[in-house]
C-alpha cells in the first residue's frame, strides 16, 4: 500500500511525495519515492538510485536548486529508489549481487507498474551505479533505455591510498566490526568506534565536521574525498551529518575484489549474474552516459573512461562520457552550483532518447 504526503523532504517546495513499498525477490521490504510537482509530468519516468550508506534523500541537499527540481521542471516523472543499502532501513550485510538480482529489478518493475509506462530512464550514483549496472549488463532490467551513471560503474579504479586500505586495513578490522560508519563522528557507540573516530580526527584536519572527515576515511583518499569543500554551501556541509550511516564490510570485500580484478565481479554465485561482467557482451540495449568529476577522490575518472571504452567496443558512437572539471564525487549532485554546471549535461543525455 502506498501513502501520499506533503513530505518534509520538500518543506519549501510545492511537491507531493508518495512512498511506494515493494518486496524484493528475497523478501526484503524496500520502497521508491514518487515526487510530483504542481503540474503533471509530460515526460516519462526517471529512477534515481543512491550510493552506499546514504539514502534517496542524498539527491535533496539544501541547495537552491536540486537535481529533483531540475527534473520536475523539465517535465520528468521522478522516482527515487531506497534499495537495501539505504540508511532508512536497518543495517544489513548487503552485497552488490543482492542489489543487482533482487532490488533494482523490483524497483524498476514497481515504477513501471505504478506509472503505466513501458520503459524508464535511470540516473545512478556510485554503488547504486555499480549494482544497477550489474542488473543491466546481466539483462535483468531490459525496460531501462537510458542510464546516466555517475562516478563509477563497470570498472572501479581507486586512488593508491584507497587501494592500500582495501588490501590491508579491511582484513585487519574484520575481527572487530561488521560495519564502518561515518556517523561515529557524532556518536561512537563502542570502543572500536571511538578508536576509529580518534584516528580519523588525528589524520583529517581539513574541516571541523567529524562526519565529513569520517566519510573521507571510509570512502576515499582525499581531504575531503567525496566533494570539494568549495562546491558545498554551509547548510549542505552541516546537513550531511545526518545523511551518512553504516556501510557493511561485506560490500567493501566485494568492491575490493572488483578493484583487484579490474572490473565488476559477482561474489555469491547467483545463476542470473555472470562471474565477470566484462567478460562477455552486455545483455542490454540501454545507452549509457558516463559522468565523473575530474577531482573525484573516491573512484578516479579512469573508472568511467574504461567503462565507456568497454561498452563503445560493442557499439561505437552510442555511449557518451563527461568528465566535469572542478567537481568531485557527490558534489555532482549536491554542489551549490551543480544545477548550473552539471545537471544540464545530465538532462541533455536523458533527452537524447525517447
C-alpha positions, 0 to 999 in steps of 0.5 A: 500500500502506498501513502501520499504526503506533503513530505518534509523532504520538500518543506519549501517546495510545492511537491507531493511525495508518495512512498511506494513499498515493494518486496524484493525477490528475497523478501526484503521490504524496500520502497521508491519515492514518487515526487510530483510537482504542481503540474503533471509530468509530460515526460516519462519516468526517471529512477534515481538510485543512491550510493552506499550508506546514504539514502534517496534523500542524498539527491535533496541537499539544501541547495537552491536548486536540486537535481529533483527540481531540475527534473520536475521542471523539465517535465520528468516523472521522478522516482527515487529508489531506497534499495537495501543499502539505504540508511532508512532501513536497518543495517544489513550485510548487503552485497552488490549481487543482492542489489543487482538480482533482487532490488533494482529489478523490483524497483524498476518493475514497481515504477513501471507498474505504478506509472503505466509506462513501458520503459524508464530512464535511470540516473545512478550514483556510485554503488547504486551505479555499480549494482544497477549496472550489474542488473543491466549488463546481466539483462535483468532490467531490459525496460531501462533505455537510458542510464546516466551513471555517475562516478563509477560503474563497470570498472572501479579504479581507486586512488593508491591510498584507497587501494592500500586500505582495501588490501590491508586495513579491511582484513585487519578490522574484520575481527572487530566490526561488521560495519564502518560508519561515518556517523561515529563522528557524532556518536561512537557507540563502542570502543572500536568506534571511538578508536576509529573516530580518534584516528580519523580526527588525528589524520583529517584536519581539513574541516571541523565536521567529524562526519565529513572527515569520517566519510573521507576515511571510509570512502576515499583518499582525499581531504575531503574525498567525496566533494570539494569543500568549495562546491558545498554551501554551509547548510549542505556541509552541516546537513550531511551529518545526518545523511551518512550511516553504516556501510557493511564490510561485506560490500567493501570485500566485494568492491575490493575484489572488483578493484583487484580484478579490474572490473565488476565481479559477482561474489555469491554465485547467483545463476542470473549474474555472470562471474565477470561482467566484462567478460562477455557482451552486455545483455542490454540495449540501454545507452549509457552516459558516463559522468565523473568529476575530474577531482573525484577522490573516491573512484578516479575518472579512469573508472568511467573512461574504461567503462565507456571504452568497454561498452563503445567496443560493442557499439561505437558512437552510442555511449557518451562520457563527461568528465566535469572539471572542478567537481568531485564525487557527490558534489555532482549532485549536491554542489551549490552550483551543480544545477548550473554546471552539471545537471544540464549535461545530465538532462541533455543525455536523458533527452537524447532518447525517447 
